[in-house]
Amino acid sequence: MVFRSMPQVKFDMLHPVLMKVGAANVVASAIAVGTSAVIASAFVVFSIIMGAVIGVINLSLLTRTIKNGFSFGPEKAQRFVIKRYYIRLLTTLVIIGILVSRNIAEPVGLIIGFSVIMMTTLAATIYFAKKELA
């Protein structure tokens, strides 16, 4: 089957949702960092910040990969996105492994920071997408 025409994806309409999700990530990260600053040590706070930064970079790379995937046909797009997904996953694992093994960051703090970004992104995307469709 030959894929001859590609529907245009309008990324401009996604921009407001992405901006709202980014703002939700900033607020959730600030709450996590503020709470950990009261409860935990500076090392854990730094680790949470590092996890959040890794999460934000990870999501921005995912966004770029998906946008670029729309420029291919369906078969090539699938391979492109999956290949980039595994490269991104392995890179994230290597970076986290280096940070933990060299005692640069605390593992639980990294997981908390990374998870806050991922869960906030998921929840905010669902919420704002439903709100935009209504």
Secondary structure in CASP SS format (residue, H / E / C, confidence):
PFRMAT SS
TARGET T0000
AUTHOR 0000-0000-0000
METHOD secondary structure of the structure
MODEL  1
M C 1.00
V C 1.00
F C 1.00
R C 1.00
S C 1.00
M C 1.00
P C 1.00
Q C 1.00
V C 1.00
K C 1.00
F H 1.00
D H 1.00
M H 1.00
L C 1.00
H H 1.00
P H 1.00
V H 1.00
L H 1.00
M H 1.00
K H 1.00
V H 1.00
G H 1.00
A H 1.00
A H 1.00
N H 1.00
V H 1.00
V H 1.00
A H 1.00
S H 1.00
A H 1.00
I H 1.00
A H 1.00
V H 1.00
G H 1.00
T H 1.00
S H 1.00
A H 1.00
V H 1.00
I H 1.00
A C 1.00
S C 1.00
A H 1.00
F H 1.00
V H 1.00
V H 1.00
F H 1.00
S H 1.00
I H 1.00
I H 1.00
M H 1.00
G H 1.00
A H 1.00
V H 1.00
I H 1.00
G H 1.00
V H 1.00
I H 1.00
N H 1.00
L H 1.00
S H 1.00
L H 1.00
L H 1.00
T H 1.00
R H 1.00
T H 1.00
I H 1.00
K H 1.00
N H 1.00
G H 1.00
F C 1.00
S C 1.00
F C 1.00
G C 1.00
P H 1.00
E H 1.00
K H 1.00
A H 1.00
Q H 1.00
R H 1.00
F H 1.00
V H 1.00
I H 1.00
K H 1.00
R H 1.00
Y H 1.00
Y H 1.00
I H 1.00
R H 1.00
L H 1.00
L H 1.00
T H 1.00
T H 1.00
L H 1.00
V H 1.00
I H 1.00
I H 1.00
G H 1.00
I H 1.00
L H 1.00
V H 1.00
S H 1.00
R C 1.00
N C 1.00
I C 1.00
A C 1.00
E C 1.00
P H 1.00
V H 1.00
G H 1.00
L H 1.00
I H 1.00
I H 1.00
G H 1.00
F H 1.00
S H 1.00
V H 1.00
I H 1.00
M H 1.00
M H 1.00
T H 1.00
T H 1.00
L H 1.00
A H 1.00
A H 1.00
T H 1.00
I H 1.00
Y H 1.00
F H 1.00
A H 1.00
K H 1.00
K H 1.00
E H 1.00
L H 1.00
A C 1.00
END
